[in-house]
Amino acid sequence: MIWDVRLLKHYRHGRARFALDVQFRSGAQRLVLFGPSGAGKTQTMRMIAGIERPDAAHVRIADRLLHDTDTGVRLSPQARGLGYVAQDYALFPHLTVRQNIAFGRRPGWRNPAPAMADPEVDRWIAAFHLEAVASHHPHQISGGQRQRTALARALVNRPTALLLDEPFAALDRTLRDRLRGELRTLQAELGLPLLLITHDADDIAALDAEVVHMAHGRVVDAPTHDVAVEEGGFAPTHVLSSPSAGAYPNPESVSLPSTAMPPGTTAPSEEHRR
């Protein structure tokens, strides 16, 4: 089993309430969280990455326990060893491509030197064909190059799994098609478990991924290679039963932190806080 995830979190914003109660298990190397906007996909990924804190959780990836509220295990985002790419790529605008990739290689807030020598950084610059733009800043490169830079930064520390939030959403169709193929080839070569968020069925077909269907903060079908889509959007089939008694606190019994962020609110990425 590669993915073993159970998450519970309550959000509030004014009088609005949103409860995310997600569980799924899968042995797939490529797994997709699929569903409409507002389903809770990004919040789920951020909790898996350790960037956002759930009210209750069990997260085990590739047989490594990352978070379990019952036993008190909660690894920091850095200790989880996961490569995470946010939807907007979260590149530092004042750093060059090389510096962005190298940023995670240094502890603390100090920026890497523009000409920092690092074989791992050089490796990924070459792997993603970024040599010609290594000294450029994010606003000076194309969307595809920004995506490759973010992927290189996620991979430079040799993660145990890769988490990608809508990596193709901001790209034109031609570029999307090419980068889907590149990502599938890269994942197969590295053998890294991949978790990807999308609401585009073409992403799933291109990656030949197993699918976890989500809607309204819930998993609505067991992991499958089938994609339930109808004209006008996502068509959930049935809502899975809640976790067994004792696996989680009752959602109504969980106290909601006053600082809980509402769905759709984006906090500073973990890269910015390091």
C-alpha positions in Angstrom: 0.0 0.0 0.0 1.5 3.4 -1.1 -1.2 5.8 0.0 -3.1 5.5 3.3 -4.8 8.7 4.2 -7.5 9.8 6.6 -8.1 13.5 7.3 -10.6 15.5 9.2 -10.8 19.3 9.5 -13.5 21.8 10.1 -13.3 25.3 8.6 -15.4 28.4 9.4 -15.6 31.8 7.8 -18.2 34.0 9.4 -21.4 31.9 9.4 -20.1 29.6 6.6 -19.0 26.1 7.6 -17.0 23.5 5.7 -16.1 20.1 6.9 -13.4 18.1 5.2 -13.6 14.4 6.0 -11.5 12.4 3.6 -10.2 8.8 3.5 -8.6 6.8 0.8 -6.1 3.9 0.4 -4.3 2.9 -2.9 -1.3 1.0 -4.1 -1.1 3.1 -7.3 2.2 4.8 -8.3 0.2 7.6 -9.9 -2.9 8.8 -8.0 -5.1 11.8 -8.9 -7.5 13.8 -6.6 -10.2 14.6 -9.1 -13.3 16.8 -8.6 -14.8 20.2 -9.0 -13.4 23.5 -7.6 -14.3 23.7 -3.9 -14.1 19.9 -3.3 -11.3 20.2 -0.8 -8.5 18.8 -3.1 -5.9 21.4 -2.3 -6.6 21.4 1.4 -6.2 17.6 1.4 -2.8 17.8 -0.4 -1.6 20.6 2.0 -2.5 18.5 5.0 -0.7 15.5 3.5 2.4 17.7 2.9 2.2 19.0 6.5 1.6 22.6 5.5 -1.9 22.7 6.9 -2.8 21.1 10.2 -5.9 18.8 10.4 -8.1 18.2 13.4 -7.4 14.5 13.1 -5.2 12.5 10.7 -3.5 9.3 9.7 -1.1 9.8 6.8 1.2 6.9 5.7 3.0 7.1 2.4 5.0 4.2 1.0 4.8 2.5 4.4 6.3 5.5 6.2 4.1 7.1 8.9 4.0 10.9 8.6 1.1 11.9 10.8 -1.1 10.0 13.2 -3.1 11.8 15.9 -3.9 8.6 17.8 -0.2 8.0 18.5 1.0 11.6 18.6 3.2 11.3 15.4 3.4 14.5 13.4 6.5 15.1 11.2 7.3 18.6 10.1 6.9 19.3 6.4 10.7 19.2 5.9 10.9 15.8 7.8 8.2 14.3 5.6 10.6 14.3 2.6 7.8 15.1 0.1 8.3 17.2 -3.0 5.4 19.7 -3.2 4.5 22.0 -6.1 1.8 24.6 -5.5 -0.6 25.5 -8.3 1.0 28.9 -8.8 4.5 27.3 -8.5 5.4 29.6 -5.6 8.7 30.7 -7.2 10.6 33.5 -5.5 10.4 36.5 -7.9 13.7 38.0 -6.7 15.7 34.8 -7.2 17.0 33.3 -10.4 16.0 29.9 -11.7 19.2 28.4 -10.3 18.7 30.1 -6.9 15.0 29.0 -6.8 16.1 25.4 -7.4 18.9 25.6 -4.8 16.8 27.4 -2.1 15.7 24.1 -0.5 19.3 22.9 -0.3 20.2 25.5 2.4 18.7 25.7 5.9 17.3 29.0 7.1 16.3 32.1 5.2 19.6 33.0 3.6 19.4 33.0 -0.2 21.8 30.8 -2.2 24.4 32.6 -4.1 23.6 33.2 -7.8 26.6 31.0 -8.9 26.2 28.5 -6.1 28.0 25.3 -7.0 25.9 22.2 -6.3 25.9 19.0 -8.4 22.3 18.2 -7.6 21.1 21.6 -8.7 23.2 21.2 -11.9 21.7 17.8 -12.4 18.1 19.1 -12.4 18.9 22.2 -14.4 20.2 19.9 -17.1 17.4 17.3 -16.7 14.8 20.0 -17.4 16.8 21.8 -20.1 17.0 25.0 -18.1 20.7 25.8 -18.8 19.9 28.8 -21.0 17.6 30.4 -18.5 19.4 29.5 -15.2 20.4 33.1 -14.6 16.9 34.4 -15.4 14.2 35.5 -13.0 10.7 33.9 -13.1 9.1 36.8 -14.9 11.7 36.4 -17.7 10.8 32.8 -18.5 7.9 31.0 -20.1 5.1 29.2 -18.2 6.6 25.8 -19.1 10.0 26.9 -17.8 8.4 28.1 -14.6 6.8 24.7 -14.1 10.0 22.9 -14.8 11.8 25.1 -12.3 9.2 24.4 -9.6 9.5 20.6 -10.4 13.3 20.8 -10.2 13.1 22.5 -6.8 10.7 19.8 -5.6 13.0 17.0 -6.8 16.4 18.4 -5.9 16.3 17.0 -2.3 15.4 13.5 -3.6 11.9 13.3 -2.1 10.1 10.0 -1.3 6.9 11.1 -3.1 5.8 14.0 -5.3 2.7 16.2 -4.7 1.5 18.4 -7.6 -1.5 20.8 -7.4 -3.0 21.4 -10.8 0.5 21.6 -12.5 -1.0 22.1 -16.0 -3.8 24.5 -15.3 -2.1 27.7 -16.4 -0.6 26.3 -19.6 -1.9 26.3 -23.1 -3.1 23.0 -24.7 0.0 22.3 -26.7 2.3 22.8 -23.8 0.0 20.8 -21.5 0.1 17.9 -23.8 3.9 17.9 -24.0 4.5 18.4 -20.3 2.0 15.6 -19.3 4.2 13.2 -21.4 7.4 14.6 -19.8 5.9 14.2 -16.3 4.8 10.6 -16.9 8.2 9.7 -18.3 10.0 11.4 -15.3 7.8 9.6 -12.8 8.4 6.2 -14.4 12.2 6.8 -14.5 12.4 7.9 -10.9 9.8 5.4 -9.5 8.4 8.2 -7.3 4.8 7.9 -6.0 2.9 10.8 -7.5 -0.2 12.5 -6.2 -1.7 15.0 -8.5 -4.7 17.4 -8.3 -6.8 18.1 -11.4 -10.3 18.6 -12.6 -9.2 17.8 -16.2 -10.0 14.2 -17.3 -7.3 14.6 -20.0 -4.6 14.7 -17.3 -5.8 11.4 -15.9 -5.9 9.7 -19.3 -2.4 11.0 -20.2 -0.9 9.9 -16.9 -2.8 6.6 -16.8 -3.5 7.4 -13.1 -5.8 5.9 -10.6 -8.5 8.4 -9.5 -9.9 9.4 -6.1 -13.2 11.3 -6.8 -13.9 14.2 -4.4 -16.8 16.5 -3.9 -18.0 18.7 -1.0 -15.0 17.7 1.2 -15.6 14.0 0.8 -14.3 11.1 -1.2 -17.3 10.0 -3.3 -16.0 6.8 -4.8 -13.3 4.3 -4.2 -10.0 4.7 -6.1 -10.6 3.7 -9.7 -9.3 4.3 -13.3 -12.7 5.5 -14.3 -13.5 9.2 -14.5 -17.1 10.2 -13.8 -17.8 13.3 -15.9 -21.0 14.6 -17.4 -21.6 17.7 -19.5 -21.2 20.7 -17.3 -18.9 19.2 -14.8 -18.2 16.4 -12.3 -20.7 13.8 -11.5 -20.2 12.0 -8.2 -21.6 8.5 -7.9 -22.0 7.7 -4.2 -20.6 9.0 -1.0 -18.4 6.5 0.8 -19.3 5.7 4.4 -17.4 7.6 7.1 -14.5 6.1 8.9 -15.4 3.3 11.4 -16.3 4.3 14.9 -13.2 5.1 16.9 -11.1 5.8 13.9 -11.9 9.5 14.2 -13.6 11.9 16.6 -17.1 12.6 15.7 -16.9 15.7 13.4 -19.4 17.5 15.7 -17.1 16.9 18.7 -14.0 18.4 17.3 -13.4 22.0 18.5 -12.8 24.3 15.6 -9.6 26.4 16.0 -10.4 30.1 15.7 -7.5 30.5 13.3 -8.9 27.9 10.9 -8.7 29.1 7.3 -11.7 29.0 5.1 -11.7 26.9 1.9 -10.0 28.6 -1.0 -7.8 30.8 1.2 -4.2 30.5 0.4 -1.6 30.8 3.2 2.0 31.5 2.4 3.6 28.4 1.0 6.0 26.3 3.1 8.9 27.4 0.9 8.2 31.0 1.9 8.3 30.1 5.6 11.6 28.3 5.5 
